[in-house]
């Protein structure tokens, strides 16, 4: 019974891509920024090969490689997992684009951005259908938006609408002014309107609570994504009778397309707990998890130490996942873009992403080098299940699997 556990550490990039300058992201390296913090420690990921990845090995103080040098050995035999680096073939650096590409859908046209705010044509219809006015309407930090417009929102009932450097239409509302159920309905209306030239990747409900001067966002955020325009690895797995279990934002990112069963989470710890619960079940197929705190709580807020501490927490929990892997189980840990917390920008960054793999079928020390697209992950997963799916990407299964599995 084959199972794949695919975990996306949201925004954990590992260094700028060659076209980073086109996105204003020259010099970005999310992992390196976090590794400089005294709160960073990832010995379990290091043993699997994190420090040996292309680009990372140039600067990472990898204790496994140091031990090999001291002992006179070479060839990466000290690593327990397989590893590599993936570039993004899609145009963009947002969550939706990154996850779709992981699942085999490369987006050649970038999703629309609104650096001057949303056009009146869109907002007039949004106001007409929701019966509420609009505040802000410009690129804004989410925490700053509720700080600067929250009091007026509470007084008038007008919605705080804002965007960012990503393709998003965000709506913030105080839970005592706009109940969460109504906010979700408002965002469903926005999703219906945000199509075509207005087709942002995600409409995001951003409920908050508290009093002026001490507002804080709640955990009842909800994303409303575009429907993927083509089938992905997830659709193909479902069509071939495999289970597709989604943890965290995954169901939202794919708008439910290709998802068999899903469960939402309230943060990284909860996401890890629920992934472990799924991996204690018997199933054949994939458990696909997004851990969002790195991006949402730390990257966008330029909190290097918080980001580093969150990575350390994941690494500390990693042995629990490894202990659940059976002879035919594969664990894949990757990311969807960068969000360097040490740069002046608070937005995503155009970076390579890591891929670290473990499990019974995985060849210890296998290095897949640098791949051209995240989609190679989806192609490899389908190949592992013996399925031809017609998605983008090239399988690297033969490079990472022990011979008797192939």
JOUR-V811791 format. One record per pair of residues at least 24 apart in sequence whose C-alpha atoms are under 7 Angstrom apart, sorted by sequence separation. I is the first residue (numbers start at 1). J is the second residue. D is the distance in Angstrom with one decimal. If there is no record, write none. Layout:
i:I j:J d:D
i:I j:J d:D
//
This chain:
i:115 j:139 d:6.1
i:134 j:158 d:5.1
i:135 j:159 d:5.9
i:136 j:160 d:6.0
i:137 j:161 d:5.2
i:138 j:162 d:5.2
i:139 j:163 d:4.5
i:140 j:164 d:5.9
i:201 j:225 d:5.7
i:202 j:226 d:6.4
i:234 j:258 d:4.7
i:247 j:271 d:6.6
i:268 j:292 d:6.6
i:332 j:356 d:5.8
i:333 j:357 d:6.4
i:132 j:157 d:6.9
i:133 j:158 d:4.4
i:134 j:159 d:4.9
i:135 j:160 d:4.8
i:136 j:161 d:5.9
i:137 j:162 d:4.7
i:138 j:163 d:6.0
i:139 j:164 d:4.4
i:201 j:226 d:5.6
i:234 j:259 d:6.7
i:267 j:292 d:6.9
i:268 j:293 d:5.9
i:332 j:357 d:4.6
i:132 j:158 d:5.4
i:133 j:159 d:6.1
i:134 j:160 d:6.0
i:135 j:161 d:6.1
i:136 j:162 d:6.2
i:139 j:165 d:7.0
i:228 j:254 d:6.3
i:267 j:293 d:6.1
i:331 j:357 d:5.4
i:332 j:358 d:6.8
i:132 j:159 d:6.7
i:134 j:161 d:6.3
i:180 j:207 d:6.8
i:225 j:252 d:6.0
i:227 j:254 d:6.3
i:331 j:358 d:5.2
i:224 j:252 d:6.0
i:225 j:253 d:5.4
i:227 j:255 d:5.4
i:247 j:275 d:6.7
i:330 j:358 d:5.9
i:331 j:359 d:6.0
i:223 j:252 d:5.6
i:225 j:254 d:6.6
i:226 j:255 d:6.5
i:330 j:359 d:4.7
i:49 j:79 d:5.5
i:53 j:83 d:6.3
i:54 j:84 d:6.7
i:225 j:255 d:5.5
i:329 j:359 d:5.6
i:330 j:360 d:7.0
i:48 j:79 d:5.3
i:53 j:84 d:5.3
i:54 j:85 d:6.2
i:169 j:200 d:6.8
i:224 j:255 d:6.8
i:329 j:360 d:6.2
i:330 j:361 d:6.9
i:368 j:399 d:6.7
i:47 j:79 d:5.3
i:48 j:80 d:4.8
i:49 j:81 d:6.1
i:53 j:85 d:6.3
i:168 j:200 d:5.4
i:175 j:207 d:6.0
i:328 j:360 d:5.7
i:47 j:80 d:5.9
i:48 j:81 d:4.2
i:49 j:82 d:6.5
i:50 j:83 d:6.9
i:167 j:200 d:4.9
i:168 j:201 d:5.9
i:169 j:202 d:6.5
i:170 j:203 d:5.7
i:171 j:204 d:6.2
i:172 j:205 d:6.2
i:173 j:206 d:6.6
i:174 j:207 d:5.7
i:175 j:208 d:6.0
i:191 j:224 d:6.7
i:327 j:360 d:4.4
i:328 j:361 d:6.0
i:366 j:399 d:6.8
i:48 j:82 d:6.6
i:49 j:83 d:5.8
i:167 j:201 d:5.3
i:168 j:202 d:4.9
i:169 j:203 d:4.7
i:170 j:204 d:4.7
i:171 j:205 d:5.2
i:172 j:206 d:4.4
i:173 j:207 d:5.1
i:174 j:208 d:4.8
i:175 j:209 d:5.9
i:325 j:359 d:5.9
i:326 j:360 d:6.4
i:327 j:361 d:6.7
i:366 j:400 d:5.6
i:167 j:202 d:6.7
i:168 j:203 d:5.7
i:169 j:204 d:6.3
i:170 j:205 d:6.1
i:171 j:206 d:5.7
i:172 j:207 d:5.5
i:173 j:208 d:6.1
i:174 j:209 d:5.4
i:170 j:206 d:6.9
i:304 j:341 d:5.4
i:363 j:400 d:5.2
i:303 j:341 d:5.7
i:304 j:342 d:6.3
i:362 j:400 d:5.5
i:363 j:401 d:5.2
i:250 j:289 d:6.6
i:300 j:339 d:6.8
i:302 j:341 d:3.9
i:362 j:401 d:4.7
i:363 j:402 d:5.1
i:243 j:283 d:6.7
i:250 j:290 d:6.2
i:299 j:339 d:5.1
i:302 j:342 d:6.0
i:361 j:401 d:5.3
i:362 j:402 d:6.0
i:243 j:284 d:6.0
i:244 j:285 d:6.0
i:245 j:286 d:6.2
i:246 j:287 d:5.9
i:247 j:288 d:6.1
i:248 j:289 d:6.1
i:249 j:290 d:5.9
i:299 j:340 d:6.0
i:300 j:341 d:6.9
i:361 j:402 d:5.7
i:14 j:56 d:6.8
i:242 j:284 d:5.7
i:243 j:285 d:4.6
i:244 j:286 d:5.1
i:245 j:287 d:4.7
i:246 j:288 d:5.0
i:247 j:289 d:4.5
i:248 j:290 d:5.4
i:299 j:341 d:4.6
i:242 j:285 d:4.7
i:243 j:286 d:6.2
i:244 j:287 d:6.2
i:245 j:288 d:6.1
i:246 j:289 d:6.0
i:247 j:290 d:6.4
i:248 j:291 d:6.9
i:298 j:341 d:6.8
i:280 j:324 d:6.9
i:295 j:339 d:6.5
i:302 j:346 d:6.3
i:361 j:405 d:6.2
i:276 j:321 d:6.3
i:279 j:324 d:6.6
i:301 j:346 d:6.2
i:117 j:163 d:7.0
i:300 j:346 d:4.6
i:219 j:266 d:6.0
i:299 j:346 d:6.8
i:300 j:347 d:5.8
i:115 j:165 d:7.0
i:113 j:165 d:6.9
i:113 j:166 d:6.4
i:113 j:167 d:5.1
i:112 j:167 d:5.8
i:111 j:167 d:5.9
i:130 j:186 d:6.3
i:151 j:212 d:5.8
i:150 j:212 d:6.9
i:126 j:190 d:6.6
i:147 j:213 d:6.7
i:147 j:215 d:6.6
i:146 j:215 d:6.8
i:17 j:87 d:7.0
i:94 j:166 d:6.0
i:112 j:198 d:6.7
i:112 j:199 d:6.6
i:111 j:199 d:7.0
i:112 j:200 d:5.8
i:111 j:200 d:6.0
i:111 j:201 d:6.2
i:96 j:201 d:6.2
i:105 j:232 d:6.1
i:104 j:232 d:5.5
i:103 j:232 d:5.4
i:104 j:233 d:6.0
i:103 j:233 d:5.0
i:103 j:234 d:6.8
i:233 j:378 d:5.7
i:233 j:382 d:6.9
i:236 j:389 d:6.0
i:233 j:389 d:7.0
i:96 j:253 d:5.7
i:233 j:391 d:6.8
i:232 j:391 d:6.4
i:165 j:347 d:6.3
i:99 j:336 d:6.0
i:98 j:336 d:4.6
i:98 j:337 d:6.4
i:95 j:336 d:6.2
i:94 j:337 d:6.8
i:93 j:337 d:5.8
i:94 j:348 d:6.8
i:93 j:348 d:6.4
i:93 j:349 d:6.5
i:93 j:350 d:5.6
i:88 j:352 d:6.9
i:87 j:352 d:4.9
i:39 j:305 d:6.2
i:86 j:352 d:5.6
i:87 j:353 d:6.7
i:37 j:304 d:7.0
i:85 j:352 d:6.5
i:86 j:353 d:5.4
i:37 j:305 d:5.8
i:40 j:308 d:4.8
i:85 j:353 d:5.8
i:86 j:354 d:6.4
i:39 j:308 d:5.7
i:40 j:309 d:5.9
i:85 j:354 d:4.8
i:34 j:304 d:5.7
i:39 j:309 d:5.3
i:42 j:312 d:5.7
i:45 j:315 d:6.5
i:84 j:354 d:6.2
i:85 j:355 d:5.9
i:105 j:375 d:6.8
i:33 j:304 d:6.9
i:34 j:305 d:6.9
i:37 j:308 d:6.4
i:40 j:311 d:7.0
i:41 j:312 d:5.1
i:44 j:315 d:5.9
i:84 j:355 d:5.2
i:104 j:375 d:4.3
i:40 j:312 d:5.6
i:83 j:355 d:5.4
i:84 j:356 d:6.7
i:102 j:374 d:4.7
i:103 j:375 d:5.9
i:34 j:307 d:6.5
i:35 j:308 d:6.8
i:42 j:315 d:5.3
i:83 j:356 d:4.5
i:101 j:374 d:5.6
i:102 j:375 d:4.6
i:34 j:308 d:4.8
i:82 j:356 d:5.9
i:83 j:357 d:6.1
i:101 j:375 d:5.0
i:104 j:378 d:5.3
i:81 j:356 d:6.8
i:82 j:357 d:5.0
i:102 j:377 d:5.8
i:103 j:378 d:4.7
i:104 j:379 d:6.7
i:81 j:357 d:5.4
i:82 j:358 d:6.5
i:102 j:378 d:5.8
i:81 j:358 d:4.8
i:10 j:290 d:6.5
i:82 j:362 d:6.6
i:3 j:284 d:5.3
i:4 j:285 d:6.3
i:5 j:286 d:5.8
i:6 j:287 d:6.2
i:7 j:288 d:6.0
i:8 j:289 d:6.1
i:9 j:290 d:6.4
i:10 j:291 d:5.7
i:81 j:362 d:6.6
i:82 j:363 d:6.4
i:2 j:284 d:5.4
i:3 j:285 d:5.0
i:4 j:286 d:4.7
i:5 j:287 d:4.8
i:6 j:288 d:4.8
i:7 j:289 d:4.7
i:8 j:290 d:4.8
i:9 j:291 d:5.3
i:10 j:292 d:5.1
i:81 j:363 d:6.8
i:82 j:364 d:5.8
i:1 j:284 d:5.6
i:2 j:285 d:6.6
i:3 j:286 d:5.7
i:4 j:287 d:6.3
i:5 j:288 d:6.1
i:6 j:289 d:6.2
i:7 j:290 d:6.0
i:8 j:291 d:6.2
i:9 j:292 d:6.9
i:11 j:294 d:6.5
i:81 j:364 d:4.7
i:82 j:365 d:5.3
i:83 j:366 d:6.5
i:84 j:367 d:5.8
i:89 j:372 d:6.6
i:10 j:294 d:6.0
i:11 j:295 d:5.4
i:80 j:364 d:4.8
i:81 j:365 d:5.7
i:82 j:366 d:4.5
i:83 j:367 d:5.2
i:84 j:368 d:5.0
i:85 j:369 d:6.1
i:86 j:370 d:5.6
i:87 j:371 d:6.1
i:88 j:372 d:6.8
i:89 j:373 d:5.1
i:10 j:295 d:5.7
i:79 j:364 d:5.9
i:80 j:365 d:6.2
i:82 j:367 d:5.9
i:83 j:368 d:6.3
i:84 j:369 d:5.0
i:85 j:370 d:4.6
i:86 j:371 d:4.7
i:87 j:372 d:5.1
i:88 j:373 d:5.0
i:79 j:365 d:4.9
i:84 j:370 d:6.0
i:85 j:371 d:6.2
i:86 j:372 d:6.1
i:87 j:373 d:5.0
i:88 j:374 d:5.8
i:105 j:391 d:6.6
i:106 j:392 d:6.8
i:77 j:364 d:6.8
i:78 j:365 d:6.9
i:86 j:373 d:5.7
i:87 j:374 d:6.3
i:104 j:391 d:5.1
i:105 j:392 d:6.1
i:77 j:365 d:5.3
i:86 j:374 d:5.6
i:104 j:392 d:4.8
i:76 j:365 d:5.2
i:104 j:393 d:6.2
i:50 j:356 d:6.6
i:33 j:340 d:6.8
i:49 j:356 d:6.7
i:30 j:338 d:6.0
i:48 j:356 d:6.7
i:30 j:339 d:6.0
i:33 j:342 d:6.0
i:30 j:340 d:4.1
i:29 j:340 d:5.9
i:30 j:341 d:6.7
i:28 j:340 d:5.8
i:54 j:369 d:6.1
i:54 j:370 d:6.6
i:82 j:400 d:6.3
i:28 j:349 d:6.6
i:13 j:335 d:6.5
i:12 j:335 d:5.5
i:11 j:335 d:5.8
i:13 j:337 d:5.5
i:25 j:349 d:5.6
i:3 j:328 d:6.6
i:4 j:329 d:5.8
i:5 j:330 d:6.2
i:6 j:331 d:6.1
i:7 j:332 d:6.2
i:8 j:333 d:6.0
i:9 j:334 d:6.1
i:10 j:335 d:5.4
i:11 j:336 d:5.8
i:12 j:337 d:6.7
i:13 j:338 d:4.0
i:25 j:350 d:6.1
i:2 j:328 d:5.0
i:3 j:329 d:4.8
i:4 j:330 d:4.8
i:5 j:331 d:4.8
i:6 j:332 d:4.8
i:7 j:333 d:4.8
i:8 j:334 d:5.0
i:9 j:335 d:4.9
i:10 j:336 d:6.0
i:11 j:337 d:4.8
i:12 j:338 d:5.3
i:13 j:339 d:7.0
i:1 j:328 d:6.5
i:2 j:329 d:5.7
i:3 j:330 d:6.4
i:4 j:331 d:5.9
i:5 j:332 d:6.1
i:6 j:333 d:6.0
i:7 j:334 d:6.3
i:8 j:335 d:4.7
i:11 j:338 d:4.2
i:12 j:339 d:6.9
i:23 j:350 d:6.8
i:8 j:336 d:6.7
i:11 j:339 d:5.3
i:20 j:350 d:5.3
i:17 j:350 d:6.2
i:16 j:350 d:6.0
i:17 j:351 d:5.0
i:16 j:351 d:4.3
i:17 j:352 d:5.7
i:15 j:351 d:5.1
i:16 j:352 d:6.2
i:14 j:351 d:6.3
i:15 j:352 d:5.7
i:13 j:351 d:5.3
i:14 j:352 d:5.6
i:13 j:352 d:5.7
i:14 j:353 d:5.5
i:13 j:353 d:4.7
i:14 j:354 d:6.5
i:12 j:353 d:6.9
i:13 j:354 d:6.9
//
